[in-house]
Amino acid sequence: MKTVPFGSATAPAVIAGMMRIDDKDDALIRDLYAAARTAGIDFFDHADIYGGSMHFCEARFADALQLSASERDEIVLQTKCGIVPAEGMFDFSYEHIIAQVEGSLAALRTDRIDVLLLHRPDALVEPEEVARAFDELEAAGKVRAFGVSNHTPRQIDLLRTAVRQPLIANQLQLSITHAPIIAQPIAMNMAGEEQSVVRDGGGIVEYCRINGITIQAWSPFQGGFFTGVFLGNPEYAELNEVIDRLAKSYGVTPIAIATAWITRHPAHMQVVLGTTTPERVRDAAVGADIELTRAEWYELFRAGGHLLP
């Protein structure tokens, strides 16, 4: 498994997302975990809201795996906080961050969170409160590293006015067909073109590269915002024709090519898998080690429906 820069260390280019394990039994969760580890994935992504109630999927993960202390040391546990579904709001207050981390620690049956991300941006954020929470969690050894999710460059800059820890990750939606963070700059300054509209605050990919922030691509196989996968979908016939041809050429499955399109980018991104099928985990992971040519990458970009001026 190819690795990418991650803070002051490295991490696998593919990570296992645990959002959909809520209705899976212990045996399947163990099989999913084993498939990930065998594929070279030692990085597991959670969020406090996954599973329909606070900390549900975190608890399912811990209950199913019953990790020993030594095995816990072999993996990276990442979780997120800040969304409060029960009240229809986002909350980056000191009190909420501290409470949610304590809840995640208990649910995951661990003494530390390796990476804590702030989930969706809180419009009422006070950077000083975030900084106070981060300082306290770091000093207590409860969180080792910090980052964000779905944040624009300016939102990150605002946090950095008070937060002293490096923000080492930004988890953003990205797939071949849902790629505004890549496609928009290519069509910049083209009046009347939908693709030229800035949706991320402007240049989030370049901003992350400049500042050493690892982009984590979530929903890497979704056609749009939870609209269903594009792989094998007749609505994306042209794209699938290209994917299938490349998959045959490289001797892999189509999901590997969809993974490779993201990991080929020089930003050294991570792909966050959402599948709960062990075989798909293994097949997708293979894609991280495929180096698409420039021509192949752009052919997929065009087939994905994006304008190349």
N, C-alpha and C positions, 0 to 999 in steps of 0.2 A: 504493500500500500504506500503510495506516494505521500509524503508529508509536506506541510506548508508552514511558513512562519506563524507563530501564535504567541504574541507577547514576546517574552525573552526566551521562549522555547519553541518547540514545533508540535504539530498535532496532525492527525490523519486528514487527508483531503476529503474523506467521506465520514460523516458522523451519523449515529443512529438516533432518530427522533422517537420519543416515547408517547406521543400525543394520542395514539389510537390503541393503547393496550388495555383500556378500561374494561372491555368486555372479553378479554382473553384469559384463558385459564393459566395456571402456574406452568404447566408443561409447555404450552406454546411460548410463553414469555421466556422460559429457559432456552427453548430451541432458538428463538430470535436472538437472544443474547449470545448463545454459542456460535451462531452463524456469523454474527458481527465480529466476535473475537477472532474466529478462524480467518475471516477476511481481512484482518488487520485493523479493525475498528475497535478502539478502546475508549471512545468518547461518546457519552450518552446525554442526549438533550431532553430536558424536562421543562415544565412550567407549572406554577402553583395551580393554575386554573384547568389543567388538562384532566379530563375525565368527568366533567360536569359538576363537580363540587371541589372545593379547595383541597389540594394535595392528594387527590384520589389516585391518579396515575403514578405519582411518586411512591405512594404507599404500596400499590400493586407491584411495582418494580422491586421494591425492597422485600416484600413478603414472599414473592415468587422465587427470588434469587438467594436470599439468606446468605449474602456474601460474607466470607471470613474477613478478618482485618487485613490479611495479606493480599487477598484478591481485591479488596476495596482500594488498596494502594496502587493496584495495577491499572485502574481506570480513571477517567475524568468524568465527573458529574457536573453538569451545567444545568441551572434552572433559571427561571424568570419570574419576576413579580411586577405588580403595578396595575393590573387589570382587576376590577372588582365587579364581576358580572351581576351579583345580587343587587347592587345599587346603581348599575348602569353608569359607571364612572371609571376614571383612571386615578391612581393615587400614588404619588412619589413622596409622600410625607415621611418624615423620620419614623414616626410611629408605625406606619404601615410596612415600610421596608423591613424594619426590625422584626415585627410580628410575623411577617411572611417567611423570612429566613428561618426563624425559630420553628415555624410549622414545617418547612421543607426539611430541615435537619431531622426533626422527629419522624416525619413520614419516610424519609430515605434511610433512616437508621444509620446516620453517619455523624461524625463530629465536625465535618467541614464541607462546604460547597466549594468546588474547585473554581467555578466561574458563575458569577451572578450577573444576569442581564436585566436591565430595565425594559419592560415589555413594550407597550405602545406609548408614545409621548404623552405626558400629562401636561395639558395646557396651563395648569395652575402650579407647575413645578417651582419650587424655591431651591436653587442649586445649593444653598448653604445647608438645607435640611438633608439633601442627598449626601452631601459631603460629610455631615455629622454621622449619618448612618453608616456610610462606607468606612469612615475612620474607626468607628466603634467595632464594626464587624471584622475589619482587618486586624485590629489590635488584639481582639479576642481569639483570633485564629479561626473564626467561623466561616470566613470567605477569603479565598486566596487571590482571586482576580475578578475584575469587573468589566462590564461592557453594556451595550444597549441593543435594542431591537427596533427596527422600523423608524430610525431616527435620521433626520436631515443633517447636513453639515452644520447649519446654524444652531440646531438644537443641541448637537454635540458640543459646539463651541460654548454655548450658554452653560452647560453642565461644567465645562472645564474652567469656568471662571471661579469655581469654588472647589470642585473635586480635584484632589491632588494625585490620586491613583491613575495610571494609564487606563484608558478605555480601549480594550484590546480587541473587541469584536462588535460587529453590527450585523444583526440577523435581518435579512431583507428578502422579500419575495423575488425569485428569479427563476425563469425557465426559458427554453428556446422561444416559446410563444408569448410569454409574459416577461418582457425584458426592457421596460422603459428606462431603467437605470443605465443600460448600455445603448439602446437604440436612439434615445433622445439626442445625446450629443452628436451622433452621426448625422442627424438631420437638423442640426442647430441652425437657427437664423433663416429657416425656410418658412416664410409667411404662408398661412393657409394649410400647412401640413399638420395633421393631428400628432404625428410622431415628434414634431419639433417642440411640443408643449412641455415645459419643465414641470415635473411632478415631485421631485425629490429635494427641492431646495437648490438644485443646480450642482451637477458634478459630484454626486455622492461616491461613485466608484473611484474617481481621481482623488477625491478628498481622503478616502480611506487608504489609498495607496501612499499618498504623501505622508499621512500620519501614522502609518504602521498599524492600521486597524484591519483585522481579518473580516472579510465579508462572508457570512454564512447564508447560503442560498436555501430558503425554505420553499416548499411546494415546487421542487425542481422538475416535476413532470406534469404539473397542472397547466391546462390551457389558459386559464385566467385565474380570477380570484375564486378558488374553490368551485370551478365550473366543470371539473372532470379532467382526466388525464388526456393528453394529446396522443400518446402512444397507441397505435392501432385504431384511433378514432377516425372514422370516414370524413369528419369535418376538416381534418388536416391531412387529406390524401397526398398532396404534393410533398409535404414535410415527411410523412411516413415512408414515401417512396425513396427519398434520399436517405433517411435513417436506415431503412432495411438494406439498401445497397451498401452503405458503409458498414453496417453490422456484418454483412456477409463477407465483405472485403477484409475486415479485421478479425473475423472468426469469433464474434461475440453476439450477445443478444441486443435488441434495440435499446433497452434501458441503459446499457453501458455507453452507447453513443450519446444518449441524452445527458448522461453524467459527464462524459468527456467534453462535451461542448462547454460546460461550466468550468471544469477544472483546467481546460486549455487556456483560459484567460490569464494573462500575466499578473493579475491582481492576486493570484494564489488563493482562490476562494475555497471554502468548504461547502460540500453538498450535504444538506440535512435530509436524510431519508425519512419518509413518513410511513413506509410500508411495514406491515406486520407479517409478511411472508418471508421466511428465511431464505428461500431460493432467490427471491428478488433482491434481497440484501446482498447476497453473494454476486449475483449478476451485475448489479449496479456498481458494486465496489471495484469490479474489474475495469470499469470505465476510467477510473482515476489514473490508471497507468497507460492509457492510450493517449498519444500525442497527435491530435488531429493536425493536419496541415493547415496553413492559412487559408488555402483555397477551399478546403472541406469545411472549415469553421464558417467562412462567409457564405458558402452554399447553404448551410443549415440556417444561417441568419436570414437569408433571403427567402428560403422556403418556409420559414416560420412566419412570414407575412410582413417583414420589416422592409422599409424603404432604404435602398442604398443609392444615394444621389449620384 
